[in-house]
Amino acid sequence: MKARWTTAVPLLLTVVIVVCWTNEPVAKEEKAMALEITSPAFEANSPIPVKHTCDGDDLSPELSWTGVPQGTKSLVLIMDDPDAPPGTWVHWVLYDLTPDATGLPEGVPKKEKPEHGATHGLCWGVDDFSRVGYYGPCPPPGSLHRYFFRLYALDTMLGLAPRATKPEVVKAMEGHVLAEGELVGTYRR
C-alpha cells in the first residue's frame, strides 16, 4: 500500500503542475487581451458629432473593432455616461452580437433584434429603463460629459431575452469576459 502511495503522489503532482502550467497562463493571457474599438465619426476622447446626439438625428455612430480572441462566442456593447447628475446614465445595451462582426454601421435600428444576431437591452428613458436601442448624448447644459463605448468578447452567448437591463447583462457576463476595449467620446450642450 505504501509503495502505491509513493508512486501516486509524484504522478499526481506532475499532472497538477502540467495542468496548471499549460492552462493557467492561457486563461490569464486571454483575460488580459484588449479589443481596439474605433469610430470614423470621432477620435478617442474627442467630441461626438451632433448627429449622434439628441440635438441631431440621434443615430448611433459607426463603430469598428479588432482583436476579438479565438474562443469568442458573442460580443456585448454597452455605452454609458458616468457624468450624468443622477448617476451613470445608460445610453445603449447590445448583446449576443456574433463574434465575426467587426463593427456596426451608423444608425443601428432601434428594435429588439437589430442585426448580427444581436439583441437590444434597455437604456434609460424619461423616468426608468424603458427604451430599446441607441439613445445618444443629451446632457443638461453646462459641463462636459464622457460617453464610454465598452466592447466585451465573451466565451458564451448570454441568451437573455430582449430588453435586459445593463445590470442583468453585466451579471450574466461575470466569469465569461475574454477581452474588452473602450472608446470614449465627449459631448457638451
Backbone as a ProteinNet text record, in pm:
[ID]
protein_1_A
[PRIMARY]
MKARWTTAVPLLLTVVIVVCWTNEPVAKEEKAMALEITSPAFEANSPIPVKHTCDGDDLSPELSWTGVPQGTKSLVLIMDDPDAPPGTWVHWVLYDLTPDATGLPEGVPKKEKPEHGATHGLCWGVDDFSRVGYYGPCPPPGSLHRYFFRLYALDTMLGLAPRATKPEVVKAMEGHVLAEGELVGTYRR
[TERTIARY]
83	0	87.1	195.4	283.8	352.5	388.5	454.5	361	234.6	138	126.3	116.7	102.9	224.5	344.7	465.3	478.7	422.3	423.9	314.7	200.6	87.5	108.3	170.1	187.7	272	391.6	468.4	393.9	321.7	245.5	134.3	63.1	-42.2	13.7	124	186.9	228.9	280.7	321	200	88	-33.7	-82.6	-85.1	-129.4	-39.1	90.8	185.2	166.2	152.9	135.4	3.9	-105.4	-234.9	-229.9	-176.9	-168.7	-75.7	33.5	132.5	79.6	7.1	-39.9	-169.5	-257.5	-387.1	-390.1	-331.6	-344.2	-290.5	-168.6	-121.6	-209.3	-266.1	-351.8	-475.5	-538.8	-659.4	-628.5	-520.1	-485.7	-451.2	-379	-340	-463.3	-560.9	-682.2	-759	-769.7	-844	-773.9	-641.7	-567.8	-572.9	-622.9	-626.1	-716.2	-682.2	-762	-816.7	-941	-1002.4	-975.1	-963.4	-949.1	-1079.6	-1142.1	-1268.7	-1249.6	-1292.1	-1275.4	-1403.4	-1409.2	-1520.7	-1468.4	-1514.3	-1475.9	-1548.1	-1647.2	-1724.1	-1649.9	-1564.4	-1492.6	-1368.7	-1269.5	-1146.9	-1169.4	-1087.9	-1096	-1078.4	-1161	-1158.4	-1187.6	-1260.4	-1297.6	-1450	-1500.5	-1645.2	-1716.6	-1830.5	-1919.1	-1998.8	-2004.2	-2077.7	-2226	-2281.8	-2420.1	-2519.2	-2494	-2592.3	-2608.4	-2515.5	-2523.2	-2576.8	-2640.4	-2692	-2840.2	-2901	-3041.9	-3061.2	-2953.8	-2962.8	-2958.8	-2931.9	-2926.4	-3023.7	-2978.4	-3063.3	-3064.2	-2979.5	-2970.3	-2941.5	-2852.3	-2809.9	-2690.1	-2687.7	-2568	-2451.2	-2330.9	-2215.7	-2166.7	-2103.3	-2038.3	-1923.9	-1911.6	-1804.9	-1734	-1603.4	-1523.5	-1440.3	-1405.2	-1318.1	-1230.7	-1120.9	-1026.2	-981.6	-919.5	-862.9	-954.7	-1062.4	-1152.7	-1076.7	-1058.6	-978.3	-1050.4	-970.5	-1026.9	-1105.8	-1209.7	-1293	-1407.1	-1413	-1522.4	-1650.9	-1755.8	-1887.2	-1985.6	-1962.7	-2050.3	-1979.8	-2035.1	-1984.1	-2097	-2056.7	-2150.9	-2098.6	-2187.7	-2153	-2240.9	-2177.8	-2251.9	-2197.4	-2288.4	-2249.8	-2318.4	-2239	-2299	-2222.3	-2284.7	-2232.6	-2220.5	-2098.4	-2082.1	-2091.8	-2098.6	-2100.6	-2241.2	-2342.8	-2481	-2513.4	-2585	-2615	-2680.9	-2777.3	-2838.2	-2755	-2639.3	-2557.6	-2537.8	-2474.2	-2443.9	-2572	-2571	-2686.1	-2655.1	-2739.6	-2717.2	-2780.9	-2697.6	-2743.4	-2762.1	-2696.8	-2705.6	-2660	-2737	-2700.2	-2732.2	-2629.6	-2644.6	-2565.2	-2628.6	-2560	-2588.6	-2507.4	-2513.8	-2485.6	-2399.3	-2351.2	-2263.9	-2266.7	-2184.8	-2037.3	-1948.8	-1807.4	-1736.9	-1797.9	-1734.7	-1767.5	-1854.8	-1885.1	-1760	-1726	-1608.3	-1648.4	-1776.5	-1822.9	-1972.7	-2021.3	-2163.1	-2174.2	-2273.7	-2292	-2353.7	-2349.8	-2419.2	-2569	-2636.8	-2782.7	-2837.9	-2784.2	-2839.7	-2987.1	-3076.4	-3220.4	-3254.2	-3348	-3391.6	-3503.8	-3464.7	-3560.3	-3492.7	-3571.3	-3517.7	-3410.5	-3422.7	-3326.1	-3276.1	-3177	-3136.5	-3059.6	-2952.6	-2870.7	-2758.7	-2683.6	-2568.6	-2606.9	-2731.7	-2775.6	-2789.3	-2769.6	-2767.2	-2906.5	-2906.3	-3028.7	-3009.2	-3108.5	-3101	-3154.1	-3078.7	-3125.7	-3192.1	-3225.6	-3293	-3193.4	-3226.6	-3149.3	-3245.9	-3191.3	-3269.5	-3367.3	-3492.3	-3595.3	-3619.1	-3739.1	-3769.6	-3765.7	-3830.9	-3837.8	-3775	-3749.6	-3695.7	-3629.7	-3583.8	-3525.1	-3638.9	-3668.3	-3785.3	-3762.4	-3643.5	-3620.9	-3525.1	-3548.2	-3463.9	-3384.2	-3255.8	-3171.7	-3081.1	-3012.7	-2918.2	-2993.3	-2960.6	-3007.2	-2884.1	-2844	-2716.6	-2710.5	-2595.5	-2573.9	-2684	-2725.8	-2830	-2813.9	-2692.5	-2669.4	-2735	-2751.9	-2800.6	-2693	-2733	-2633.9	-2528.6	-2406.9	-2300.9	-2177.2	-2149.7	-2022.4	-2012.1	-1888.2	-1855.9	-1886.4	-1949.3	-1977.9	-1896.3	-1857	-1783.3	-1878.6	-1865.6	-1950.5	-1860.1	-1874.8	-1791.1	-1862.5	-1802.3	-1847.6	-1757.2	-1810.3	-1729.6	-1773.3	-1673.8	-1699	-1635.8	-1709.8	-1663	-1672.6	-1567.8	-1569	-1595.1	-1695.1	-1735.1	-1713.8	-1693.6	-1678.8	-1813.3	-1922.1	-2056.6	-2154.2	-2267.4	-2380.7	-2459.3	-2504.2	-2580.1	-2720.1	-2781.4	-2913.9	-3023	-2998.8	-3101	-3211.7	-3329.1	-3440.3	-3412.8	-3475.8	-3462.1	-3505.5	-3452.1	-3488.6	-3425.2	-3316	-3244.1	-3178.2	-3165.6	-3101.5	-2950.2	-2877.8	-2732.8	-2691.9	-2749.8	-2709.4	-2732.8	-2840.5	-2866	-2761.4	-2725.4	-2624.4	-2488.2	-2450.6	-2321.8	-2314	-2420.9	-2422	-2405.4	-2474.9	-2465.1	-2325.7	-2252.9	-2118.9	-2012.4	-2040.8	-1941.4	-1876.7	-1743.6	-1667	-1655.9	-1708.5	-1707.3	-1632.7	-1572.9	-1506.9	-1366.8	-1344	-1212.7	-1128	-1193.3	-1122.1	-1221.1	-1167.4	-1253.6	-1177.4	-1251.7	-1192.1	-1292.3	-1243.2	-1336.1	-1293.6	-1392.1	-1375.3	-1453.8	-1390.9	-1457.7	-1476.8	-1600.1	-1631.3	-1685.2	-1688.8	-1736.9	-1848.5	-1926.2	-2029.4	-2066.8	-2090.1	-2133.4	-2241.5	-2344.5	-2452.7	-2444.1
-119.5	0	125.3	121.4	236.3	263.8	159.4	175.7	243.2	206.5	269.8	419.5	455.6	596.2	677.2	623.8	697.9	709.4	619	628	723.8	718.1	800.2	948.4	983.1	1125	1198.6	1148.3	1220.9	1231.1	1124.8	1127.9	1232.4	1236.7	1334.4	1476.2	1499	1631.6	1672	1577.1	1606.5	1648.7	1577.3	1611.4	1750.2	1780.6	1911.6	2021.6	2001.2	2102.1	2123.7	2016.4	2028.7	2098.7	2059.8	2122.7	2270.4	2304.4	2444.9	2522.7	2461.8	2531.9	2555.2	2458.1	2473.6	2552.5	2542.9	2611	2748.7	2766.4	2892.1	3012.4	3009.5	3127.5	3164.2	3066	3094.3	3170	3121.4	3188	3330.7	3351.7	3486.9	3574.1	3517.6	3593.9	3636.5	3544.9	3579	3688.8	3682	3783.2	3919.4	3918.1	4042.9	4106.2	4032.3	4084	4206.6	4293.7	4414.5	4420.2	4460	4486.2	4632.4	4662	4801.4	4840.8	4944.1	4992.3	5136.4	5164.6	5297.4	5338.3	5465.2	5516.6	5618.9	5612.3	5717.2	5848.8	5845.7	5966	6058.5	6001.1	6083.9	6008.8	6085.1	6029.8	6001.3	5914.7	5886.2	6014.4	6031.2	6146	6278.7	6271.6	6390.9	6401.3	6518	6536.8	6441.6	6393.9	6313.1	6411	6390.7	6482.8	6494.2	6610.7	6641.6	6541.4	6491	6399.5	6270.3	6241.6	6120.7	6151.8	6269.1	6313.2	6348.4	6379.6	6420.3	6556.8	6631.3	6760.8	6746.5	6625.3	6596.9	6484.9	6391.4	6279.4	6162.3	6167.4	6062.9	5924.8	5924.2	5800	5742.8	5612.7	5552.1	5574.5	5599.4	5619.1	5486.2	5493.3	5374.7	5336.1	5207.7	5157.5	5042.7	5030	4918.5	4866.3	4736.9	4681	4570.2	4548.6	4442.5	4377.6	4260.8	4194	4094.9	4051.1	3952.7	3820.2	3768.6	3647	3520	3418.9	3288.6	3239.6	3167.2	3116.4	3209.1	3325.6	3419.3	3364.5	3364.2	3315.4	3429.5	3544.8	3659.6	3786.7	3899.1	4030.8	4109	4196.5	4285.1	4427.5	4521	4662.4	4738.5	4816.7	4899.5	5041.8	5138.2	5279.2	5347.4	5418.7	5493	5621.1	5704	5835.8	5840	5825.4	5828.8	5969.3	6071.7	6209.9	6266.4	6187.3	6234.2	6268.8	6379.1	6420.9	6313.6	6232.8	6133.7	6007.4	5998	5876.7	5827.4	5714.8	5664.1	5646.4	5708.6	5706.8	5607.8	5507.3	5403	5446.8	5454.7	5500.2	5388.4	5273.2	5166	5036.1	4931.2	4796.3	4702.8	4637.3	4548.1	4421.8	4306	4182.3	4069.9	3965.5	3847.6	3881.1	3980.7	4004.3	3885.4	3846.2	3734.2	3773.9	3678.6	3711	3748	3717.2	3754.4	3898.1	3965.1	4105.5	4188.9	4277.6	4363.5	4508.6	4531	4665.8	4675.8	4798.2	4828.2	4949.3	4951	5067.6	5183.5	5298.8	5413.1	5385.6	5429	5420.9	5280.6	5205.1	5071.6	5089.2	5012.9	5027.4	5009.9	5089.1	5084.1	4981.7	4856	4746.6	4635.9	4544.5	4443.6	4355.7	4320.6	4234.5	4307.5	4396.5	4479.2	4406.7	4333.9	4266	4188.2	4113.2	4035.7	3943.3	3897.1	3811.2	3884.7	4014.4	4094.5	4114.5	4146.7	4176	4307.1	4394.9	4521.7	4504.6	4560.2	4571.7	4706.7	4737.4	4863.4	4972.6	5093.7	5209.3	5306.4	5408.2	5499	5578.8	5581.4	5662.3	5787.4	5837.4	5958.6	5933.2	5828.2	5800.7	5667.9	5580.3	5449	5387.5	5263.4	5192.4	5140.7	5211.1	5176.6	5181.7	5223.2	5239	5132.1	5091.4	4992.4	5062	5032	5087.5	5196.4	5259	5366.6	5496.9	5563.1	5699.1	5777.2	5869	5937.3	6040.6	6106.8	6208.4	6314	6349.7	6450.7	6509.9	6557.1	6604.6	6739.9	6773.5	6908.3	7009.3	7132.9	7234.5	7252.3	7280	7305	7222.1	7133	7061.2	6957.2	6924.8	6823.4	6684.8	6600.5	6463.3	6366.8	6254.6	6148.7	6032.8	5976.3	5864.7	5746.4	5639.8	5521.2	5416.1	5380.2	5268.8	5152.4	5054.5	4940.5	4815.5	4746.9	4624.4	4508.6	4399	4280.2	4158.3	4076.6	3947.3	3841.9	3758	3657.8	3516.4	3424.3	3283.2	3210.7	3285.9	3228.2	3324.2	3271.3	3354.7	3380.9	3501.7	3530.5	3470.9	3474.6	3414.4	3483.6	3607.9	3682.5	3726.3	3738.6	3789.5	3935.5	3986.6	4129.1	4212.9	4333.4	4431.4	4404.1	4328.8	4310.4	4442.4	4467.8	4590.3	4571.4	4681.3	4673.2	4586.5	4605	4517.6	4369.1	4336.5	4196.8	4143.9	4225.5	4185.4	4170.2	4267.1	4261.4	4138.2	4106.9	3987.8	3860.7	3852.9	3734.4	3720.9	3832.3	3830.1	3781.5	3784.3	3750.7	3615.7	3616.3	3494.4	3452.6	3533.8	3496.6	3595.3	3699.7	3802.2	3756	3745.1	3707.8	3831.1	3937.6	4060.2	4175	4294.6	4412.9	4532.7	4630.9	4754.8	4866.5	4989	5101.7	5217.6	5293.4	5416.2	5521.7	5634.2	5741.7	5861	5909.5	6031.7	6132.3	6257.4	6361.3	6441.6	6511	6599	6700.5	6824.3	6933.6	7012.2	7051.2	7131.9	7273.5
0	0	0	79.3	87.6	-45.5	-117.3	-246.5	-347.5	-346.8	-436.3	-408.3	-281.6	-241.6	-284.7	-262.4	-300.1	-450.1	-525.6	-671.9	-719.5	-655.6	-698.9	-670.8	-558.9	-523.4	-626.1	-663.3	-765.7	-898.7	-936.7	-1060.6	-1052.1	-941.2	-921.3	-923.1	-857.8	-857.7	-997.8	-1074.8	-1211.7	-1294.9	-1280.4	-1353.7	-1313.3	-1184.9	-1136.3	-1190.5	-1187.1	-1236.8	-1385.8	-1462.7	-1606.8	-1639.1	-1574	-1599.6	-1564.2	-1449.5	-1408.4	-1499.6	-1537.2	-1619	-1759.7	-1815.5	-1952.7	-1962.7	-1864.4	-1874.6	-1811.7	-1697.6	-1624.4	-1701.6	-1758.5	-1829.4	-1948.7	-2017.4	-2131.2	-2085	-1978.2	-1927.9	-1885.8	-1813	-1769.9	-1889.6	-1986.8	-2104.1	-2183.3	-2199.9	-2272.6	-2201.3	-2070.4	-1996.4	-2002.3	-2023.5	-2028.1	-2167.1	-2266	-2402.3	-2411.3	-2503.3	-2521.9	-2663.1	-2674.2	-2802.7	-2836.3	-2963.2	-3004.4	-3071.9	-3019.9	-3074.6	-3119.9	-3243.3	-3302	-3374	-3411	-3489	-3589	-3713.8	-3808.3	-3778.2	-3689.5	-3655.8	-3559.3	-3473	-3376.2	-3326.3	-3289.1	-3231.7	-3083.8	-3027.5	-2884.2	-2804.1	-2701.5	-2610.7	-2681.1	-2791.7	-2868.3	-2874.1	-2916	-2921.8	-3018.6	-2974.7	-3058.2	-3145	-3276.5	-3363.3	-3324.6	-3346.6	-3309.3	-3367.4	-3488.4	-3549	-3469.8	-3379.2	-3296	-3156.6	-3140.8	-3011.5	-3023.9	-2910.5	-2911.7	-2977.2	-2996.7	-3063.8	-3215.8	-3263.4	-3406.6	-3440.8	-3522.8	-3567.3	-3469.8	-3367.2	-3264.7	-3325.8	-3425.6	-3489.1	-3414.5	-3395.9	-3337.1	-3432.7	-3379.4	-3467.4	-3523.6	-3637.9	-3693	-3599.4	-3571.9	-3485.6	-3554.9	-3529.2	-3579.9	-3465.6	-3472.9	-3369.8	-3425.6	-3355.8	-3388.4	-3257.9	-3272.5	-3155.6	-3088.2	-3156.2	-3096.3	-3084.9	-2962.5	-2945.2	-2990.3	-3021.8	-3053.5	-2933	-2957.8	-2849.1	-2813.5	-2878	-2850.9	-2910.5	-2830	-2874.3	-2899.8	-2835.3	-2856.9	-2810.1	-2853.2	-2813.9	-2746.6	-2655	-2585.8	-2599.8	-2627	-2633.9	-2535.9	-2450.1	-2354	-2364.3	-2376.5	-2378.7	-2261.6	-2181.9	-2071.6	-2042.7	-1961	-1923	-1770.8	-1717.3	-1572.1	-1512.5	-1598.6	-1551.1	-1535.7	-1561.1	-1550.5	-1404.8	-1381.7	-1244.3	-1156	-1208	-1118.7	-1100.5	-1167.9	-1165.4	-1307.8	-1323.4	-1457.3	-1539.1	-1656.2	-1746	-1857.7	-1873.9	-1975	-2106.7	-2211	-2342.7	-2444.6	-2422	-2522.5	-2459.9	-2478.7	-2435.4	-2552	-2604.7	-2718.6	-2687.8	-2690.9	-2652.8	-2751.9	-2740.8	-2828.6	-2974.6	-2998.8	-3134.7	-3172.7	-3298.6	-3342.7	-3336.9	-3303.8	-3287.7	-3417.9	-3532.1	-3658.6	-3700	-3626.4	-3654.3	-3624.5	-3714.6	-3695.8	-3674	-3655.2	-3630.3	-3648.9	-3636.8	-3655.3	-3746.1	-3833.6	-3920.2	-3842.5	-3901	-3842.2	-3843.5	-3738.6	-3734.7	-3717.5	-3621.3	-3592.7	-3556	-3618.8	-3591.1	-3442.5	-3394.9	-3254.8	-3240.9	-3256.4	-3240.3	-3160.3	-3105.5	-3014.7	-3076.9	-3204.2	-3273	-3397.8	-3383.7	-3497.5	-3608.6	-3577.5	-3678	-3610.8	-3689.4	-3640.9	-3524.9	-3521.9	-3413.3	-3281.6	-3284	-3161.4	-3102.2	-2975	-2901.8	-2826.7	-2833.9	-2760.5	-2618.9	-2525.3	-2389.3	-2372.1	-2249.6	-2219.4	-2183.9	-2221.5	-2176.6	-2110.2	-2052.2	-1970.6	-2054.4	-2009.6	-2073.4	-1990.6	-1989	-1914.4	-1764.1	-1717.8	-1574.7	-1533.2	-1628.7	-1595	-1718.5	-1705	-1817.5	-1904	-2013.4	-2092.2	-2243.1	-2287.1	-2430.3	-2482.1	-2604	-2670.3	-2780.1	-2787.7	-2893.2	-2842.3	-2935.5	-2904.6	-2882.7	-2772.7	-2746.7	-2707.1	-2793	-2779.2	-2669.5	-2661.8	-2560.1	-2559.2	-2438.3	-2419.7	-2279.8	-2246.9	-2110	-2084.4	-1957	-1927.6	-1968.6	-1997.6	-2034.6	-1924.6	-1967	-1869.7	-1893.2	-1802.9	-1803.5	-1915.2	-1947.1	-2046.3	-1989.1	-2068.9	-2027.9	-2112.9	-2051	-2120.3	-2147.2	-2265.9	-2307.4	-2338.9	-2261.2	-2273.2	-2357.9	-2470.9	-2552.7	-2514.3	-2441.2	-2395.8	-2470.3	-2527	-2601.9	-2526.7	-2513.3	-2441.9	-2532.6	-2534.7	-2603.2	-2496.3	-2517.8	-2418.7	-2471.9	-2380.1	-2417.1	-2417.5	-2420.3	-2419.7	-2487.2	-2526	-2567.4	-2439.7	-2418.7	-2296.9	-2303.8	-2420.2	-2434.4	-2354.9	-2315.3	-2241.7	-2337.7	-2286.1	-2366.3	-2401.4	-2507.2	-2537.2	-2417.3	-2410	-2308.4	-2171.5	-2167.6	-2040.6	-2003.3	-1875.1	-1827.9	-1822.3	-1814.3	-1802.1	-1683.1	-1562	-1451.2	-1479.8	-1549.1	-1583.1	-1680.6	-1777.3	-1876	-1808.4	-1726.4	-1657.4	-1567.4	-1497.2	-1410.8	-1493.9	-1607.1	-1693	-1754.7	-1769.5	-1827.6	-1729.3	-1600.1	-1498.2	-1525.8	-1527	-1549	-1694.4	-1786.4	-1928.3	-2017.9	-1962.1	-2042.8	-2081.5	-2213.3	-2265.8	-2294.7	-2338.9	-2375	-2371	-2357.4	-2358	-2410.1	-2453.1	-2500.9	-2486	-2494.4	-2482.3	-2569.3	-2608.4	-2683.6	-2607.4	-2579.2	-2505.3	-2597.6	-2601.9	-2674.2	-2573.7	-2611.5	-2519.6	-2586.2	-2502.5	-2554.2	-2447.8	-2491.9	-2403.6	-2475.5	-2400	-2458	-2402.4
[MASK]
+++++++++++++++++++++++++++++++++++++++++++++++++++++++++++++++++++++++++++++++++++++++++++++++++++++++++++++++++++++++++++++++++++++++++++++++++++++++++++++++++++++++++++++++++++++++++++++

